[in-house]
Amino acid sequence: MCGELSESEEELSAEQEAHLGRIVDCHAHPHDTKHFDAEQDGVDKLVCAKMVCMSSNLHNQELTARLASRHPEKIVPAFGLHPWFTHAIAIEPFADKLDHYTRLWPGTDDERHPELTEELMRNLPEPLMLDEWIRSLRGYLDRYPTAMVGEVGLDRSARVPCFGGHIAPVSLPPTREWPTGLTKLRTPIEHQKTILLAQLDIAIIYRRNVSMHSVAAQGATQDVLADLKKKHKTHHDDIAIDLHSYGGSKESATQIQKAYKNVWFSFSSTVNARSDKTEETIAAVARDRLLIESDWASARGSDKKLHEALLMLRSAHDLHADAAIEGLEQSWQLFLDGNEETGERSGQLITFDDFSRNEHSVHSDLNRQYEELRSRTKLTLLSWTTELDKVQSTAQHEKAASEEGTSHLENDGDLASSRLKVNVGPSGQQLYQDGLSSSPLVLRMYISRVESVDVMLTR
């Protein structure tokens, strides 16, 4: 999230542009500037093969969506909350805005934190419950089947801006100037971790790759990776995670590569050129785990930043341009598709077919799959046991309808206590993106204060 290049920056040569035309900018923020013009976004002038456009706050998710819709051949959208803006998310119910922020940053002796001034309180965004944010995130992932989750992560060093925490001053009247500078307030790391893990859970359910931020939080980040692997077991490898503008040591990079086969590392001149340790860290990363990025806050100038990152990689691994670019192409494809160790990642919702392909009754399949879901998500479905037989009979009743076309059933009478919605159709294409097994039975399980979690059976 940096500024824009000045007019004096020299242009890329034809050869450099040819090189960039084969490279994906795996992490950029083309709309994270107050000068962003939605009508002249600059994306049509990009030279790079594709750009992964990161969202960061509650305001710019829809800007990312608009860019992806306008430039589908160039923009890969990513949706998620950056740790700098997680203070706007409430984990526990709150009475009002003041209640949320005084809990997040308590003062002493029943006094409000001195940094929580009236001016800052006016500028801080209205808090949103975590489950409401997750519902919004799922909506974006449903709308954009190739979208990633990002930018998400952890940051111990970041302080809340005086203007409240949005890149764009959506809470300020147009006649007011932005407050400048930073407060002394930092979002607690445990608050950040809770929100990060919730977003990573959704990434795994949707099988979407992740771009992760980690600053002054290397230990906490490795704890999150370990927790995720323990919680999701084999499904942990259904996604790939890119540690963007990676600032850890070469020893940490080596350790992470050994422990997690689904973690990649990307580097940018925007961030990583500040450290004299960057070259040795890049050299410690296997070439099939390496990506590059601009991490630039505008489409204008991002190609030059991407080329600088390419030069950093070439220097660290002592590579000619063609060899470096070929390696990046292969690494990006592995990041998208998986490899022999992690297995293919299709970007589809978890179908649970891989748990068992035996011909069991609907009752036993639902019970087994619910138990697996519950163990991975720590969610509890209301009145599951008492309503299971009704689910079974409903599913059997709907089987015949699937032969004719997609059928929809919502029985608020029989299934009210468990709040289940059953959708049955001959093809997953009517319900989700392409590629699902034919004739899936989809049970969308609505859980109190949590957006729906999807379970699929193949008859």
FILO-96820 format. One record per residue (C-alpha): residue in one letter; x, y, z. Coordinates in steps of 0.02 Angstrom, whole numbers, plus 32768, in hexadecimal, padded with zeros to 4 digits. Last residue first. Example, Ala and Ser with C-alpha at 12.3 -4.5 7.8 and 13.67 -1.06 7.14 Angstrom:
2
s82AC7FCB8165
a82677F1F8186
***
This chain:
459
r7AF678307F00
t7B7E78B17F18
l7B75790C7FBD
m7BA179C17FDF
v7BB37A26807E
d7BAD7AE4807F
v7BC27B528118
s7B457BDF812C
e7B747C838180
v7B8A7C7C823C
r7B1C7CD382BD
s7ABB7C2F82DC
i7AE57BAE825A
y7A947B9981B0
m7AC27AF6815E
r7ABD7AF980A2
l7AA47A47806A
v7AD47A287FB7
l7AA779857F63
p7B1779787ECD
s7AD779357E27
s7B78793B7DC4
s7C1D79517E1D
l7C547A067E28
g7CBA7A567D9E
d7C627AF77D78
q7C397B797DFE
y7BAD7B677E79
l7AF27B427E79
q7ABD7B357DC4
q7B697AF37D93
g7B5C7A6B7E16
s7AF07A087D9E
p7A56799B7DB4
g7A127A087E42
v79E279FE7EF9
n79E17A8F7F74
v79B47A70802A
k79A97AFE80A9
l79BB7AD1815F
r79877B3881F5
s79997AAC8275
s78FE7ADE82D7
a789F7B17823D
l78B77A7781D8
d78057A3481D5
g77AF7ADC81C8
d782C7B4B816F
n783B7ACF80E0
e78AC7B228060
l78B77ABA7FC4
h79077AE57F1E
s790B7A767E86
t79857A7C7DF6
g79497A177D62
e78E6797F7D2C
e794F78F27D77
s796E795B7E12
a78B679557E3D
a78BF789A7E5D
k794078AF7EE5
e78DC79337F44
h787878B77FAD
q7918785B7FDC
a796778FD8019
t78CC792C807C
s78C3787F80CA
q797878888102
v796A793B8141
k78D1790A81A5
d7932787881ED
l79BF78EC8222
e794F796A827B
t79657928832C
t7A20790E8318
w7A4779B582C7
s79E67A218341
l7A4E7ABD831A
l7AEF7AA182BB
t7B897AC18325
l7C257B1282DD
k7CD67AE5830E
t7D077AEF8256
r7D707A54823A
s7D2279DE82BA
r7C747A1B828E
l7C8E79FB81D5
e7CCD794B81F3
e7C3B79268267
y7BC4796E81E6
q7C0F78FE8161
r7BF8786081C7
n7B45788B81F7
l7B1578BD8148
d7B60782180FD
s7B0E77B08180
h7A6077F88161
v7A6F780180A4
s7A92774780A5
h7B3F770D8076
e7B8076E07FCA
n7C3B76F17FE4
r7C9777887FA2
s7CD877C4804A
f7D36785C808A
d7D6678957FDA
d7CB178B57FAD
f7CB3793D8033
t7C8979BF7FAE
i7CFA7A4D7FE9
l7CCC7AE67F82
q7D277AFA7EDE
g7DC97B567EB9
s7E117ABB7E66
r7EAB7A9F7ECF
e7F087A047E94
g7F6A79A17F13
t7FE579E37F94
e8074796B7F72
e806179547EB7
n80467A0C7E9B
g7FBF7A8E7EB5
d7F5D7AE47E2B
l7F6B7B9F7E49
f800F7BA47EA9
l80567B217E34
q80287B8F7DA0
w80787C257DF5
s81177BC27E16
q81217B897D60
e81107C397D1D
l818C7C7B7D9D
g820B7BF77D6B
e81F77C227CB3
i82117CD87CDE
a82B17CB87D3D
a82F77C477CB5
d82CC7CC57C2E
a831A7D577C8D
h83BF7D027CB5
l83CE7CC27D66
d84467CDC7DF7
h83C77CA37E7B
a83CD7D417EE6
s83F47DB37E52
r83687D707DE5
l82EC7D7F7E75
m831B7E347E98
l83127E5D7DDD
l82627E157DD5
a82307E807E6A
e826D7F1B7E0D
h82047EE57D77
l816B7EDB7DE7
k818C7F8B7E25
k81957FC87D71
d80F27F707D49
s809E7FBE7DE2
g80C380717DAA
r800F809D7D7E
a7FA080107DBA
s7FA480667E62
a7FCC803A7F16
w805F7FC87EF1
d80837F1F7F41
s80E57EFF7E9F
e80EC7E427EAA
i815D7DAD7E91
l81457CF37EAC
l81B77C6A7EEE
r81857BBC7F2B
d81BF7B607E8E
r82647BBF7E9A
a82887B7A7F47
v829B7C057FC6
a83457C1C801B
a83847C8D7F8F
i82F27D037FAE
t83267D0E8066
e83DC7D2F8036
e83A67DBC7FC3
t83317E098043
k83AF7E1C80D0
d83E37ECD80A1
s83317F0480C6
r82D57F99807A
a82CE7F427FD0
n824C7ECE801C
v81BA7F478025
t81A47F9D7F7C
s82277F2C7F2D
s81AB7EA07F3F
f81B97DEA7F73
s81477D537F71
f81517CB57FD9
w80E97C177FC3
v809A7BA48045
n80427B038013
k80CB7A87803E
y80CE7AC180F2
a81507A868172
k81EA7A7F8103
q81C57B2280AA
i819C7B778150
q82457B46819B
t82A77B838104
a824B7C2A8104
s82687C3B81C0
e83237C1E81A9
k832A7C998118
s82DF7D1B818B
g82327D64817E
g81FE7DF98115
y818F7DA78093
s81447E26801D
h80B07DAE8018
l80A87D0A8076
d80467CAE7FF0
i7FD17C26802F
a7F997B967FC0
i7EF47B3F7FDD
d7EB57A8C7FE5
d7F4F7A64804D
h7EF87A8D80F1
h7E717A1480B9
t7EDE798480F4
k7ED679BF81A9
h7E607A5481B9
k7E7D7A7D8270
k7F317A448283
k7F657A9681DF
l7F0F7B39820C
d7F597B3B82BB
a80087B208275
l7FF47BAB81F4
v7FAE7C1E827B
d80417BF882EF
q80B97C1C825F
t80667CC5824B
a80717CE88306
g812B7CC48302
q81497D32826A
a80DF7DC182AC
a81447E618295
v80EF7E6D81EC
s80907DDC819B
h80187DF8810A
m7FC77D6180B8
s7F8A7D468006
v7F177CB08005
n7EDF7C2B7F8A
r7E297BFA7F7E
r7DE87B4C7FA5
y7D3D7B907FD5
i7D397B38807F
i7DF47B56808E
a7DE97C108069
i7D547C1D80E0
d7DBA7BD3816D
l7E477C4C813F
q7DD07CDE8157
a7D9D7CA28204
l7E547C82822E
l7E827D358200
i7DF57D808266
t7E267D208302
k7EDD7D4482E4
q7EC27E0082D7
h7E657E04837D
e7EF17D9D83CB
i7F707E198385
p7F1E7EAD83DB
t7EFA7F3D8361
r7F7A7FC68380
l7F4C807383BC
k7FD680F783C7
t7F7D81618345
l7FC5817E829A
g7FD58219822F
t7F5A828381CF
p7EA582B581E7
w7E5782BD813A
e7E108366810A
r7D568387811F
t7CE983CB8093
p7CC6831D804D
p7C7982E780F4
l7CE0825F8149
s7CAB81AA8164
v7CDE816C80B7
p7D8B81B480C7
a7DDC813B804A
i7E6B80D1808D
h7DFC80A88121
g7E3F809C81D2
g7E06812B823E
f7E4E81CA81F4
c7ECF81CB8280
p7F17812B823B
v7F19808F82AA
r7FC7805182CE
a801C7FBE8279
s80AE7F6982D0
r80627EC38306
d80227E978258
l7FC47DF7822D
g7F727DB8818E
v7EF27DD38106
e7F007E23805B
g7EB57DBC801C
v7E4A7D267FF4
m7E567CF67F3C
a7DD47D0C7EB5
t7DC07C917E25
p7D077C6C7E47
y7CD87D257E58
r7C247D3D7E91
d7C287CAE7F10
l7CCE7CEE7F54
y7C837D9C7F66
g7BEC7D597FC4
r7C5A7CEF8034
l7CB87D8B8068
s7C157DE5808F
r7BD97D5780FE
i7C837D558152
w7C717E0F8176
e7BC67DF381C3
d7C0C7D63822B
l7C957DD6826B
m7C1A7E5A82A7
l7C347F058258
p7C717FA082AF
e7C44804E826A
p7CE580948225
l7D5381058292
n7D4A81BC825F
r7CCF81F982E2
m7D2881958369
l7DCD81E38333
e7D898293834A
e7D3B826983F1
t7DE28228842C
l7E0A81708444
e7EC5818E845B
p7EAE81B18515
h7E618104852F
r7DBB81218588
e7DC481238645
d7D85809186AE
d7E2880918710
t7E8F80758672
g7E5D807A85BB
p7E1C7FEC8553
w7E487FE1849A
l7DDB7F58844D
r7D587F6A84D5
t7D58802784C1
y7D47800F8406
h7CAF7F9E840E
d7C517FFF8494
l7C6E80A4843B
k7C228060839B
d7B87801E83F1
a7B477F938462
f7BC27F0F8429
p7BB87E568401
e7C627DFE8407
i7CDD7DE98378
a7CC87E998336
i7D1E7ECD8293
a7D537F828277
h7DF87F6382D2
t7E207EE88246
f7E597F7681D5
w7F167F6C81E0
p7F077EAD81E2
h7ECE7EB2812C
l7E1C7E758114
g7DF57E028082
f7DCB7DF67FCB
a7E427DD07F3C
p7E1A7DF47E86
v7E7F7DB17DF3
i7E877E437D79
k7EC67E397CC5
e7E4A7DD47C5F
p7DB57E037CCB
h7DD77EBF7CBC
r7D327F187CE2
s7CEB7E8F7D50
a7D8F7E7B7DAF
l7DA17F387DC4
r7CEE7F457E04
a7D097EB87E82
t7DA77F0A7EC3
l7D497FAC7EDB
e7CC37F487F36
q7D427F097FB4
n7D847FBB7FC6
h7D1D7FFF8056
l7D237F7580D8
n7DE17F7280D0
s7E6F7F198075
s7E427ED77FCA
m7ED07E967F60
c7ED77E977EA3
v7F387E037E5B
m7F807E487DB9
k7F8F7DE67D19
a800A7DD57C88
c80677E757CB6
v80627F077C3B
l7FD97F6D7C8E
k7F8E7FF67C23
d7EDA7FB77C2E
v7EEB7FB67CEB
g7F0080737CF2
d7E66808E7D5F
q7E1A81187CF5
e7D61810D7D20
a7D7D80D17DD2
d7DF781607DF0
f7E6A813D7E83
h7EB681DE7ECA
k7E9681AA7F7F
t7F0681157F5F
d7EE7805E7F7E
h7E9780397ED5
p7F247FDC7E7B
h7F537F7A7F18
a7FC87EF07EDB
h7FFA7E3E7F02
c801F7DAF7E88
d805C7E197DF8
v80567D8C7D7A
i80E67D817CFF
r80EA7D5A7C44
g80C97E0C7C07
l814B7E467C83
h81D77DFF7C18
a81967E507B7A
e81867EF67BD7
q823C7EE87C0A
e82707EC97B57
a820B7F5E7B18
s825F7FCC7B9A
l820380087C35
e81EE80C37C4A
e825881317CB9
e8209817C7D54
s81FD823A7D44
e813E82417D4B
s814282057DFE
l811381557E30
e807D813C7EA1
g807381207F5A
c807980817FC2
m800080008000
***
